[in-house]
Amino acid sequence: MQNLPATWRCGRFLFDFSKRQRPLVMGILNATPDSFSDGGKFRTPSDAIARAELMIANGADIIDIGGESTRPGAEPVSLQEELDRVLPVIHALKDCGVALSIDTYKSETMCQALKAGVDCINDIWALRQEGAVETVIESDKNEPDKQCGIVLMHMQRDPQTMQFDPDYQDVIGEVKLFLQKRASLLENQGVAKNRIAIDPGFGFGKSLEHNLKMLANFDQFSELGYPVLAGISRKSMLGKLTGRDTNERVAPSVAAAILAADRGARIIRVHDVQETVDSLKIWEAIKG
């Protein structure tokens, strides 16, 4: 197994994993009308900012700001609409004291968000859309002292079709191979390895069986040598297992977060920050 990097460079922040056992908690901030869990709750900038401030007070290390739903079957939104949703929030939060992430696959949104002050690009397409890699490289030239963190996620097909009979011969091996290729491409372009994190993409082109296998064997993704993000919060796999509606999945989400942390997750992306942070404190005390 390769050694994981001791640090993750995330824009203005350098997270030192050698000095912490608890994973970073990334709070989800959906400035959208149609996200699967909390769409429409934080549509205005003032609502979104208040939500972010609450997550920060509850212990979030990163706020992940999204202006376009990527739930199964979601329709894409225009570039301008996405920018109108996220930029006021970024400007308001840029000095909030925690790292800011932009959840987008559009290169122009990445560019504008980086200029506005975000520290990380979280891309479900793993920088495969036109201009995405070039945007990262160009931003490095303009901000050499604040190079952004990058989260590369695996997704089979696209949000409109990804849950139409997802198929793998070996889900762990295929996801690992994809993520390794995407990370290597960036490193070959001069991106430092300690800026790259990977996300196997729970629910993005995976069946319940695939998702469970990935969670049970989550430690295998760390073999690639990058911090691994677990994004399981409130997802349909938890509903299928428990019979609970989306907003009733706090307990299953926390349980999944603990399982992922125990299997090496360095970043956990969640809706319910307070419950996750409190549970991870117990986990950390036992592990320590």
N, C-alpha and C positions, 0 to 999 in steps of 0.2 A: 504494500500500500504506500502511495506517495504521501509525504508529509503535507498536511494542510498549511497554507500560509498563516503566519502568526498574526498578520494584520489584514484588514480590508480597507483600502483607500476609497473613500466615498466623498468626493468633493472636498469640502472644508474640514471633513472629519476623518480621522484615522482610528478605526476600531481595532483594539488590541485584544485578540482572542486569548493570548497567553495570560492575560490578567483577569479574565472573566470566564466563568463556567456557563452562566445563563445565556441562552441565545439572545440576539437582538430581537426586539419586538417591533414589527413594522405595522403601524396602524393604518387601516384602509379608510381613505376619504374619497367617497364617490360623489363627485359633483355632477350627477346624472339623474335623469328622470326614470331610468329603466334598468338599473343594475339589479341583479337577481335578489339581493338581500335587503338593501336599504335605498333602492332607487327612489328619487323624489324627496327624500327626507332633508337633503342638504343642497338643494338646487341653487339657492341664492348664496353669494359670497359670504354674507354675514352668518348664515346658518353653517356653512362649511367651515368657516374660521372658528366659530364657537365649538363645533365638534372637534376640530383639531386641537384646540386649547384644552378641551376636556381629556382627550387621549394623551396629550403631553403631561398633564397633571397626574394622570393615572399610570405613567411610567413608560410611554412609548419612546423608543429610541429613534424611530424614523416615521415620518408621515408620508404615505404613498398616495399621491393625488391623481385621480383619474377623471377624465371628462368624456369618456365613451365606454359604454357597457360592452364587455366581451363575454357575456353569458351565452350559452348555446342558443343559436338562432338570432342573436342580436343583429340589428341593422346598423351599418356604419353611419357615422355622422360626418358632416363636412368639416374641413380643416378650421374654418372660421368659427364654427359653433364650438368645436373643442377648445380652441384658444380662448374664446369668450368665457368659457366655463372655468378654465384652470388658471389663466394668468392673473386675474385679480386675487385669487387665493394664494398663489405663489408669492406675489408682491407683498401681501399682508403678512405672510408667515416667514419670510426669508430670514428674519432675525429672531426667530422663536426659540433658538437654543438647541434644537434637534435637527437632524438631517432631513432634507426634503427629497422625495423621489417623485418622478413623473412616470405614470403608467400610460404609455403610449407606444404605438408602432409607427407613427407618422414622423418623418425626418424633420419637417418644418416645426412641428410641435416640440420635438426634442430641442431643436436649435433655439427657439424662442424661450423655452423653459430654462435651458441652461443659461441664457443671457439674463433671465429674470432671477436666477439664483438657486436653482435646484442642484442637488448634490449627486443624484443617481438617476439613471435611465433604467426603467423596468419594462422590458419589451416582450410581450407574448410571442412575437415573431422572431425573437433572437436576432434582431438587426438584419432580417432578410428582405425587408421592404426597400424599395429604391431610395438611395441616398442616406440610409441610416448609418452604415459603417462610416461613410465619408463625413457625416455630421459629427460623429464622435472624434474622428481623427482631426478634423478642423478645429473643434473646440479645444483639443489638447494644445494646439499651437497658440490659441488665443488666451488660454488660461492655464499655463504650464504648472502653476502652483496649486491649482484647485481642480485637478483632473477628476472627472466624475466616476463614480462607481457604476457598474453595469451588471444587470441581472438578465441572463439569457434563459428563456423558458422553452421547453419542448411543447409543441402542439402538433397533433396530426390533422392535416388539412387546414380548415379555417373555422372561425366561430359559427358560420352558417351551417356547415356540414360536419363538424368534427365529431358529433355524437351519433352520426348515422353509421351504426355497425362498425365501431373502431376495431381494428384487427392488427395483431402482432404475433410473430412466431416466438419472440422472446422480449417482453416489454422492458425488462430491466436493461438487457444488453442493447436493444435498439435505441432506447432513450439515452443511455450513456454514450453511445457512439455519436449520436446527433450532437449532444452537448459538447463532447470533446472536439468535434470538428468545428463547431461554431467558435468555441473558445480559442482553438489553435489558429483559426483564421484571424482573429483579433490580435493575438500575440505576434503573428507573422507581420501584422501591420504596425507593430511597435507599441501595442497596448500592454502595460505592465500586468503580469499575472495577478498581482495582489489587488487589482481593481475589479476583477471578474468574479461574479457569483453565478451559480447555476440553479435552475428550478425545474424539476422533472415534470411539472404541469399537471397536478391532480385535476381530473375532470375535463382536461382539454384533449379530447380525442381518446378517452379511456373508459372502459366499462367498469362496473363495480369490482369485478374480479381483478382487472388491471390495477385499479387504485389500491386495493387491499394488498396486492402483491408488492407494489411500490412502497407502501407504508411499512409492511413487515420487513422489507429488505432495504430500508431507506439508507442504512449505513453504507451500502454498496456505492451510492452516488459520491460519497466522500472520497472514494478511491481515485477519482479523477484529479484531486488535489486543489479543489476550489471550495470556498464556503457554499453550503447548500441551503437554499431557501425552501421552506415548507409552506405551501399555501393551501390549506384544507378547510379553513374557517367557513362554517355553515354550508358546505357544499352538498350537492345532492347525494353523494355517496353516504353521508351521515344521515340524511333523511331516509334513504332506502334501508339503512340498518336499524333505525330507531322508530320510523314512522312519524317523526316530528316534522312540522312545517319549518320553513326557513328561519323564522324569528324565534323558534323554540329549540334551536340547536346549539345553545351556548355550552351546555355541559358536554355534549359529544365533541364540540370543537376544541374545548380545553383538553379533553382526554386525548384527542388526536395530536394536539400540540405537544403534550407531555411525551407521548410515544415517539414523535418525531425528534424531540430534543434528546431523548434517551438513545436514539439511533444516529446522533451526530448533526442534527440540524443546527446551523449557526444563525439563521434568520427565520423568524416565524411571522408570517403575514396574517393579521387577524382583524376581525371587526370588534371583538370584545376585549379591549386592552386591559382593563382593570382585572377581570377574571383570569386572563392569561398570565399577566405579570404576577399576581398573587400566587397562582398555582406553581409557576416556575420558581418562585422563591422557596416554596416547600421542596420542590424537586432538587433545587440547588443545594439546600441545606443537607438533604440526605446524600446527594452525590459527594458533597464536600467532606 
